[in-house]
Amino acid sequence: MTRIAPRTTFLLATAIGSFLATAADERVWIFTGLPGDEEHHADFEKTLGSLKTGFTQRLGVSPENIAVYYGPKSAGYAGEATRENILAAVKEIAAMTKQSPSIAHWIIFMGHANGIRGGAQVNLPGADLNSMDLAVALAECNEAAPLTFIFTHTASAPFLRPLAAPGRVIITATAPGGMENETEFPASLAESINDRKSDANKDGKLDANEIFLATRERVLKRYQAENLIVRESALLDGDGDGRGTQRPAEIDASSAAKHFFTLTTEGKDLE
């Protein structure tokens, strides 16, 4: 009988554990700010439901690994998206990146935001959260951990540069100087995640670059369907240099492609 040396056993177990963490333990965090009125509240809840369905049924994320901050826990949320709760969640993310650096974290912001001197802030119940505060909190994360940020709201471009770092992928719904009205990006993102066709190269994975391209295309179609002037210019920073692009070159596209979900066979494709 062949015996495996203790050190070999340890290294093998470590490698297997690292693979399992990368393959199955992705964490999704969704922070949704103030809706403003009942119509937007209904839209937000619909989009959040669609996102959660897509992540669990299409992308295989365990429900317990998805934290949605929007309303009270009694309504099924992780809590309200207050400044305090978001910063506490970021602190938790930072701790997890140090304990398990191979686990990928996908961090999504929804709602409304506005530009301020030197950045932007998300409109939240109580005190707002600005891009500089978020950047400081995220500085505690392990640099080796793969983090993907998707800012779906207005005035999202100012969040890009402060948060950029090697190993991070950042997607924003708008470019600098872009629109201040609500965006079509959140609903388009949910549709892209739920559609197997978003896997453009048919490799069974849905990566950050494909999510960006599929969502941007859906946004354009929404404007064209209403014969409206396109006011959204989504950006992707795939290589962490703090410079977003509407048409990713190889360096951004290939770096963003390293952040991906493995598609499941469940769910129904969108027509």
C-alpha positions as CSV (number, residue, x, y, z in Angstrom):
1,M,0.0,0.0,0.0
2,T,1.4,3.4,-1.0
3,R,1.7,5.8,1.9
4,I,1.4,9.6,1.3
5,A,3.9,11.6,3.4
6,P,2.3,14.0,5.9
7,R,3.7,17.1,4.2
8,T,2.3,15.9,0.8
9,T,-1.0,15.2,2.4
10,F,-1.1,18.7,3.8
11,L,-0.1,20.4,0.5
12,L,-2.7,18.3,-1.3
13,A,-5.5,19.2,1.1
14,T,-4.5,22.9,0.9
15,A,-4.6,22.8,-2.9
16,I,-8.0,21.1,-2.9
17,G,-9.3,23.5,-0.3
18,S,-8.1,26.5,-2.4
19,F,-9.8,25.1,-5.5
20,L,-13.1,24.5,-3.7
21,A,-13.1,28.0,-2.3
22,T,-12.5,29.4,-5.7
23,A,-15.1,27.3,-7.4
24,A,-18.0,27.3,-5.0
25,D,-17.7,30.0,-2.4
26,E,-18.2,33.3,-4.3
27,R,-19.8,36.0,-2.1
28,V,-22.3,38.5,-3.6
29,W,-23.0,41.7,-1.7
30,I,-25.8,44.0,-2.9
31,F,-26.3,47.4,-1.4
32,T,-29.4,49.3,-2.5
33,G,-30.0,52.9,-1.3
34,L,-33.1,55.0,-1.1
35,P,-35.7,54.4,-3.8
36,G,-37.2,57.9,-3.5
37,D,-40.8,56.8,-4.2
38,E,-43.1,53.8,-4.3
39,E,-42.6,53.3,-8.1
40,H,-38.9,53.0,-7.7
41,H,-39.3,50.9,-4.6
42,A,-41.3,48.4,-6.7
43,D,-38.7,48.5,-9.5
44,F,-35.8,48.0,-7.0
45,E,-37.5,45.0,-5.4
46,K,-38.2,43.5,-8.8
47,T,-34.6,43.9,-9.9
48,L,-33.2,42.6,-6.6
49,G,-35.4,39.5,-7.0
50,S,-34.2,39.0,-10.5
51,L,-30.5,39.4,-9.5
52,K,-30.9,36.9,-6.7
53,T,-32.6,34.4,-9.0
54,G,-29.8,34.8,-11.6
55,F,-27.0,34.4,-9.0
56,T,-28.5,31.3,-7.4
57,Q,-30.1,29.5,-10.3
58,R,-28.0,30.6,-13.3
59,L,-24.6,31.2,-11.6
60,G,-24.7,28.6,-8.8
61,V,-24.1,30.9,-5.9
62,S,-25.4,29.5,-2.6
63,P,-28.3,31.6,-1.2
64,E,-26.4,31.9,2.1
65,N,-23.5,33.6,0.3
66,I,-25.7,36.4,-1.0
67,A,-26.2,39.4,1.3
68,V,-28.8,42.0,0.1
69,Y,-29.0,45.2,2.1
70,Y,-32.1,47.2,1.3
71,G,-34.9,46.7,3.9
72,P,-35.4,45.3,7.4
73,K,-34.5,41.7,8.2
74,S,-38.2,41.0,8.8
75,A,-38.6,41.5,5.0
76,G,-35.9,39.0,4.2
77,Y,-33.0,41.4,3.7
78,A,-29.6,41.4,5.5
79,G,-30.6,44.8,6.8
80,E,-31.1,48.3,5.6
81,A,-28.4,49.8,3.4
82,T,-27.3,52.4,5.9
83,R,-23.8,53.9,6.0
84,E,-23.2,52.0,9.3
85,N,-24.4,48.7,7.8
86,I,-22.4,49.1,4.6
87,L,-19.2,49.9,6.4
88,A,-19.7,47.0,8.8
89,A,-20.2,44.7,5.8
90,V,-17.0,46.0,4.2
91,K,-15.2,45.3,7.4
92,E,-16.5,41.8,7.2
93,I,-15.4,41.5,3.6
94,A,-11.9,42.7,4.5
95,A,-11.7,40.1,7.3
96,M,-12.8,37.4,4.9
97,T,-10.2,38.4,2.3
98,K,-7.5,37.9,4.8
99,Q,-8.8,34.6,6.1
100,S,-9.6,33.2,2.6
101,P,-8.0,35.2,-0.1
102,S,-9.0,32.9,-2.9
103,I,-12.7,33.6,-2.4
104,A,-14.1,36.0,-4.9
105,H,-16.4,38.9,-3.8
106,W,-18.9,40.6,-6.1
107,I,-20.0,43.9,-4.7
108,I,-23.0,45.7,-6.3
109,F,-24.4,49.1,-5.6
110,M,-27.9,50.1,-6.6
111,G,-30.1,53.2,-6.0
112,H,-29.3,56.9,-6.6
113,A,-26.1,58.9,-6.2
114,N,-24.9,62.4,-6.8
115,G,-21.6,64.0,-7.5
116,I,-19.8,65.9,-4.7
117,R,-16.5,67.8,-4.6
118,G,-13.8,65.3,-5.3
119,G,-16.1,62.3,-5.8
120,A,-19.7,61.1,-5.4
121,Q,-22.0,59.7,-2.7
122,V,-24.7,57.1,-2.6
123,N,-28.1,58.3,-1.2
124,L,-28.9,56.2,1.9
125,P,-31.2,56.2,4.8
126,G,-29.5,58.6,7.2
127,A,-26.0,59.7,6.4
128,D,-24.8,59.1,2.9
129,L,-21.7,57.2,1.9
130,N,-19.1,58.8,-0.4
131,S,-16.5,57.3,-2.7
132,M,-13.6,58.3,-0.5
133,D,-15.1,56.7,2.7
134,L,-15.6,53.5,0.7
135,A,-12.1,53.5,-0.6
136,V,-10.6,53.9,2.9
137,A,-12.7,51.1,4.2
138,L,-11.8,48.8,1.3
139,A,-8.1,49.5,1.8
140,E,-8.2,47.0,4.6
141,C,-8.9,44.1,2.1
142,N,-6.2,41.6,1.2
143,E,-4.7,42.7,-2.1
144,A,-4.6,39.1,-3.3
145,A,-8.4,38.7,-3.0
146,P,-10.4,39.0,-6.3
147,L,-12.9,41.8,-5.9
148,T,-15.4,42.9,-8.5
149,F,-17.4,46.1,-8.1
150,I,-20.5,47.0,-10.1
151,F,-21.9,50.5,-9.6
152,T,-25.3,50.6,-11.4
153,H,-26.5,54.0,-10.4
154,T,-26.1,57.6,-11.5
155,A,-22.8,59.4,-10.8
156,S,-21.1,56.1,-10.6
157,A,-17.9,57.0,-12.5
158,P,-16.4,58.9,-9.6
159,F,-16.2,55.6,-7.6
160,L,-13.8,54.1,-10.1
161,R,-10.5,55.8,-9.5
162,P,-10.5,55.9,-5.7
163,L,-11.4,52.1,-5.5
164,A,-9.1,50.9,-8.3
165,A,-6.3,48.5,-7.4
166,P,-4.5,45.5,-9.0
167,G,-6.7,42.5,-8.8
168,R,-9.9,44.5,-8.7
169,V,-12.4,44.8,-11.5
170,I,-14.7,47.9,-11.5
171,I,-17.8,48.5,-13.7
172,T,-19.7,51.8,-13.6
173,A,-23.0,52.6,-15.3
174,T,-21.9,56.1,-16.3
175,A,-18.8,57.9,-17.5
176,P,-17.3,61.1,-16.0
177,G,-19.7,64.0,-16.6
178,G,-22.5,61.5,-17.4
179,M,-26.2,61.7,-16.7
180,E,-27.7,62.5,-13.4
181,N,-31.0,60.8,-14.1
182,E,-31.8,57.2,-13.2
183,T,-30.0,54.6,-15.3
184,E,-31.2,51.6,-17.2
185,F,-28.2,49.6,-16.0
186,P,-29.6,47.7,-13.0
187,A,-32.5,46.0,-14.8
188,S,-30.1,45.3,-17.8
189,L,-27.6,43.8,-15.5
190,A,-30.2,41.4,-14.0
191,E,-31.3,40.4,-17.5
192,S,-27.7,39.7,-18.5
193,I,-27.0,37.5,-15.5
194,N,-30.2,35.5,-16.2
195,D,-29.4,35.0,-19.9
196,R,-27.1,32.1,-20.8
197,K,-26.4,34.0,-24.1
198,S,-24.3,36.4,-22.1
199,D,-21.6,33.8,-22.1
200,A,-20.3,35.1,-25.5
201,N,-17.5,32.6,-26.0
202,K,-19.6,29.6,-24.8
203,D,-17.0,28.4,-22.4
204,G,-19.6,27.7,-19.6
205,K,-18.4,30.7,-17.6
206,L,-19.8,34.2,-17.2
207,D,-17.0,36.6,-16.5
208,A,-16.9,40.3,-15.6
209,N,-16.0,41.4,-19.1
210,E,-18.9,39.4,-20.6
211,I,-21.3,40.8,-18.0
212,F,-20.1,44.3,-18.9
213,L,-20.5,43.9,-22.6
214,A,-23.9,42.1,-22.4
215,T,-25.3,44.7,-20.0
216,R,-24.0,47.6,-22.0
217,E,-25.7,46.1,-25.1
218,R,-29.0,45.7,-23.3
219,V,-28.8,49.3,-22.1
220,L,-28.4,50.6,-25.7
221,K,-31.3,48.4,-26.8
222,R,-33.5,50.0,-24.1
223,Y,-32.8,53.5,-25.4
224,Q,-33.2,52.5,-29.0
225,A,-36.6,50.9,-28.3
226,E,-37.8,54.2,-26.9
227,N,-36.1,56.3,-29.6
228,L,-34.2,58.1,-26.9
229,I,-30.8,59.7,-27.1
230,V,-28.3,57.4,-25.3
231,R,-27.2,59.1,-22.1
232,E,-25.4,56.2,-20.4
233,S,-21.8,55.3,-21.2
234,A,-20.8,52.3,-19.0
235,L,-17.1,51.9,-18.2
236,L,-14.9,48.9,-17.3
237,D,-11.6,48.9,-15.5
238,G,-10.3,45.4,-15.8
239,D,-6.7,45.8,-14.9
240,G,-7.0,48.0,-11.9
241,D,-5.2,51.1,-13.3
242,G,-8.1,53.4,-12.5
243,R,-8.9,54.2,-16.1
244,G,-12.3,53.0,-17.4
245,T,-13.1,52.2,-21.0
246,Q,-16.2,51.7,-23.0
247,R,-14.5,49.3,-25.4
248,P,-12.1,47.0,-23.4
249,A,-8.8,46.4,-25.0
250,E,-7.0,43.0,-24.4
251,I,-5.4,44.1,-21.1
252,D,-8.7,45.1,-19.5
253,A,-10.8,42.3,-21.1
254,S,-8.4,39.5,-20.2
255,S,-8.0,40.7,-16.6
256,A,-11.7,41.0,-16.2
257,A,-12.2,37.5,-17.6
258,K,-10.3,36.1,-14.6
259,H,-13.3,37.1,-12.4
260,F,-16.1,34.7,-13.4
261,F,-19.0,32.4,-12.4
262,T,-19.5,28.9,-13.7
263,L,-22.9,28.6,-15.3
264,T,-25.3,26.0,-14.1
265,T,-27.8,24.0,-16.2
266,E,-30.8,25.4,-14.3
267,G,-33.0,28.4,-15.2
268,K,-34.6,29.3,-18.5
269,D,-32.8,31.5,-21.1
270,L,-34.3,34.8,-22.0
271,E,-35.6,35.2,-25.5
